[in-house]
């Protein structure tokens, strides 16, 4: 499904783009922060009475959440269903881990035609998979808000691309 090129296009407002499998995911309105933590490992040396030395340990990466306005686009839902297939038929779920790119553009950029001004920075999520999917937002007849569905990704690291 191609991205809309209208005055209400979220890419013009939020100045970022999420790509997966070589295609732009249309309609994503929010991406959570990228973060990582490095644990510590204590190293005790004989005869050192000041205390143990701290060494870098295991690296953990924060989950990333993508939010999308409730629409007929099924790109994220189809991907979320791949993990369910993994449990029922492991041989049919070869694509549940994917590479995801997040491109951030300057304010004066047009993300619909990125050839004009390229992204300021791009990040690559390695081997990302869906750990949580909210298919239908909370519904209320009392508010006129926009329904947002979300997808939370676990991944095996990110890098500046």
Order of alpha helices (4+ residues) and beta strands (2+ residues): alpha-beta-beta-beta-beta-beta-beta-alpha-beta-beta-beta-beta
